Amino acid sequence: QGANLQGANLRHAGIRGANLQGANLRGANLQYANLQDANLQDADLRCVDLRDASLRNANLEGAKIDANTHINGYYWAIRVVLGGRRVLVKLQ
């Protein structure tokens, strides 16, 4: 919680269910990472590469995402937790 992982190379990381609440992941490479069920609430995901990462059931409430955050993948729609409820987010 609150970890500083700015610029970290976490490509292919298996961090399913990790508590990354409030973490600074700005500029990190999370390409192909398994973030299923991870808590990314209030995390800084600006400039993060999340291409082909698994975000299924990840909590992204309050996460900071900008135009330089790269998200796509095998699932064009993912279920995330927002406002304490699981919702479907369609990625374009």
C-alpha positions in Angstrom: 0.0 0.0 0.0 1.4 3.4 -1.1 4.5 1.8 -2.7 6.7 3.8 -5.0 7.0 1.7 -8.2 7.5 4.7 -10.5 9.1 3.5 -13.8 9.3 -0.1 -12.6 9.5 -2.9 -15.2 6.7 -5.3 -14.1 6.2 -6.8 -17.5 4.6 -10.3 -17.2 4.5 -9.9 -13.4 2.1 -12.2 -11.6 0.7 -9.8 -9.0 -2.9 -11.1 -8.9 -4.8 -9.8 -5.8 -2.0 -7.4 -4.9 -2.8 -4.4 -2.7 -1.4 -1.5 -4.6 -3.7 1.1 -3.1 -2.2 4.5 -3.5 0.9 3.2 -5.2 2.9 5.4 -7.5 3.2 3.4 -10.7 3.7 6.4 -13.0 5.6 5.3 -16.1 5.7 1.7 -15.1 5.6 -1.2 -17.6 2.8 -3.5 -16.7 2.4 -5.0 -20.1 1.0 -8.6 -19.9 0.9 -8.4 -16.1 -1.7 -10.3 -14.2 -3.6 -7.7 -12.1 -6.8 -9.7 -11.6 -8.5 -8.9 -8.3 -5.7 -6.3 -7.6 -6.5 -3.2 -5.5 -5.3 -0.2 -7.5 -7.6 2.3 -5.7 -6.1 5.8 -5.8 -3.0 4.5 -7.6 -1.1 6.8 -10.0 -1.4 5.0 -13.4 -0.4 7.9 -15.5 1.9 7.0 -18.4 1.6 3.3 -17.5 1.8 0.6 -20.2 -1.1 -1.8 -19.4 -1.3 -3.3 -22.9 -2.5 -6.9 -22.7 -2.6 -6.8 -18.9 -5.4 -8.6 -17.1 -7.4 -6.2 -15.1 -10.4 -8.4 -14.5 -12.2 -7.5 -11.2 -9.4 -5.0 -10.4 -10.4 -2.0 -8.1 -9.5 1.1 -10.1 -11.6 3.5 -8.0 -9.9 6.9 -7.8 -6.9 5.7 -9.9 -5.2 8.5 -11.9 -5.2 7.6 -15.6 -4.2 10.0 -18.4 -4.0 10.1 -22.2 -0.5 8.4 -21.9 -1.9 5.4 -20.1 -2.0 2.5 -22.6 -4.8 0.1 -22.1 -6.0 -2.6 -24.4 -5.8 -6.4 -24.5 -7.5 -9.6 -24.9 -10.6 -8.3 -23.1 -12.1 -5.2 -24.7 -14.5 -5.1 -21.7 -13.4 -5.6 -18.2 -15.2 -5.8 -14.9 -13.7 -3.4 -12.3 -14.8 -2.1 -8.9 -16.0 1.5 -8.8 -17.9 2.9 -6.0 -18.0 -0.4 -4.2 -19.8 -2.0 -7.1 -18.5 -4.2 -9.9 -19.2 -2.5 -13.2 -18.4 -3.3 -16.8 -16.0 -0.9 -18.5 -15.6 -1.0 -22.2 -12.2 0.0 -23.5 -11.8 1.7 -26.8 
